[in-house]
Amino acid sequence: MPTVLITGASRGLGLEFARQYVEAGWKVLACCREPAAAQALHGLAKGHPGLSIHKLDLTRLVDVTALARELSGETIDVLLNNAGVYGQAEQNRFGSLDYDFWAEAHRINVQAPVRMAEAFLPQVLRSERKLIVAVTSLMGSIADNDSGGSIIYRSTKAALNAAMRSLSIDLRDRGAGVLLLHPGWVLTDMGGSNAPTRPEESIAGMRRVIDGFGPADSGRFVDFSGKELPW
């Protein structure tokens, strides 16, 4: 039975990742900031003994180290860095930027996925698939940015892309792969009510990309259909 660890698993894309993977027969290590409040995740776990829930606050990087120690005996085929923050529109707008939030967003969106990769690399290397995935965004593409705005979110996702691209090179000789996935514009709390893509569709597409991953794909930046995206 393959194993996936998912961050931000209590709602939105993370919850749908957890649902689809556990229903596909995977062992799911579902991580979230407040497990006691994750009612939907607990409901999913009741019918699926292959799913376990773990506390992980990505604003505290020491929590990553503690969880890696707690799960030191696991073998993790896919380390899925899904958690991320956008903030309010005003916080992201030039002239009213929230610099304290910018620092927190960088810690969650950039530093935390890299720290997860460092902390859980032994578990990943023991697995058959050896894959580290980061859910990023086309809004992190510098080449695609022709509308401006969303300064905090765009800059953190661009930094995540750069970090994970470097990681794909650094881990090549160790046999681990890295994949950057854009889920599309999805109908979630973050995506808003005008988003054209349902979570079920987005996650099913990203799972197909993950399932089809090969060593030559490491470091690629693609969307949920597998389409290559500009940096």
N, C-alpha and C positions, 0 to 999 in steps of 0.2 A: 504494500500500500504506500503510494507516494505521499509526501507531507508538504504542506504549504503553510508558511507563517504569514499572516496578513496584519498590517498595521491599520489603524482607523477602521476597525471591522464592525463597529456598533451601528453604523447607519450608512446611507448612500451607497456609493460604489463598493466600499469595503464589505458591507453587509451582503450585497448581492454576490460579490466574489465568494464570501464564506458559504452562502446558500448553494451556489452552483458547484463549488468544489466538493462540499460534503455530500451533496446529492450524486456526484460523480464517483463517489467512493474514496475520496482522498481523506487523509487525516488532516484536520484543520486546526492550527494554533491561532486563535482569533484574539487579537490584542486591541485594547481600547483604554482610554483614560479613566473612565468610571464604570467598571463592570457592574456595579450594583444598580446603575441606572439604565443599563443596556437591555431593556425588556425584550426587544425583538430578537436580539442575539441569544438571550436565555431561552426564548421560545423555540428558536431553531435548534439549540443544543438539546432540548428535551427529546426531540425525535431522532437525534443523530448522535450516538455515543462517540463518533469519531471526531466531534468538535469539542475543543476545550477553550475556556475563556481565561485570558491573562491580563493583568493590569499593566499598563505601559503609558506613562506620561512623557511624551516626546519633548516637552519643554524642559525636562530634566534628563540630560544625557546620562547621568549616573543610573537612571532607571533602566537604560538600555543594557548597561553592564550587568546590573543585578538580574535582569531577566535572562540574559545570555548564560549567566551562571546557573540560574534555576533550571534552564532547559539545556544544560550542557550535554546531557545524554541523548538528545534528539538527533535525528538525521533529517535535514531540511532540504528537500529537492528544489523548492522555489521559495526564495525570500522576497516577499512581495511588499514593497514600500508604497503603500497606498495613501497613508495619512498626509493631509496637507491643509493649509489655511489660505483663505483669500482676504478676509476682513471686509469692512464696509467700503462702499464706493468712495466715500469722502476720504477715508484713510489712504486710498491709493491715488488720489488726485493731487497733481502739482498745485501748491498753494495751501493745501490743507493736509499735507502728508503727516502721518503719525509715526515718528521716528522710533518710538519705543516699540510699537507694533512691528515696524520693519525689522528690528533686531529679533523679535520673537518669531516672526515669519521666516527669517533666514535660518534660525535655529531649527524650526520644525520642518521646513521645506527642503533645506539643503544639508545642514549639519547632521540631522537625525538619520536620514537615509545612509549617509556615508558611515556614521557611527554604527548603524545596524549592520552594514556590510563588514566592518572591522570586527565587531563583537561576535557575529554569528558565522564568520567565515569557516571556522573548524567544522561546524555542523553542516554547512553547505558542501564543503569539500568531501565529506564522508558520503554524500548522496550520489545517486545515479545521474541526476539531471544537472546539478551544480549551477543553478541559475539565480542571479540577482536581478530583480525587476524593479524599476522605478516608474510609478505613474506620474507623468509630467504633463505638459500642456503645449499645444501649438503656440500659446501666448508667450512661451519662453523662446520662440524662434525670433532671432534678430532680423533675419532676411524677410520674414513674413509680416513684420510689424509695419503696417502702413496706416494705422489708425491712432497710435499713441495711447495715452491713458494707462490705467492699471499698473502704475510704476512699481509698486511693491511686489505685486504678484508676478508680473513679467520678469522683473530682475531676479527674483528668487528661483523661478523656474529655469531661466537662462543659466543661472549658476549651478542648479542641479544638473542640467544637461552637460555642462562643461565638466563637472566633477565625475559624473558617471561615465562620460566618454573616456576620461583619463583612467578611471577604474577598470574599464574594459581592457585597456592596454596593459595596465599594471598586473592584472590577474590572468592574462593570456597564458603565460607559461605555467600557471598553477592549475589550468584546466577549468577555471570558472568562467561563466559567461555573464554578460550584462546586457540588459535590454531596456530601452526607454520607450514607454508607451503613452500615446495621447489617446484618451478615451473618447474623444469627440465632445461635442456640446451636448451634455446629457441632462435629462430632466431630474435634477436633484436639488437640494436646498442651495448648493453652490451654483449650479447651472441655471436655476430659475425656471419659471413656468413656460417660457418661450422656447426652451431647448427642443430640438427636433428628434433627439435620440433617446430611446427608453433605456434605463439601466440594464435591463435584461439583454438587450441587443448589444450594447457596448461591452458588457462583461463577456458575453458569449464570443464576441469577436476577438477580444484581447486573449481569452483562453485559447482560441484557435491559433493565434500568433505564438503564444507561449508554447503550446504543444508542438508546433512546427519548428521551434527554435533549433538551430544548429550552430556549431562553432563559428562559421563564417558570418553569422548574424550578430555576433557580439559587438556592442557599441552602436548598433543601429538605432535611429530615432524614427519610429513608425506610428501610424494611427491604428485604430482598432480593426481596420480592414487589412492591415499589413502594408499600406501605402507608405513609401519613404517620404519623410518630411524635411524641409529645409532647416538648416541650423540658423 
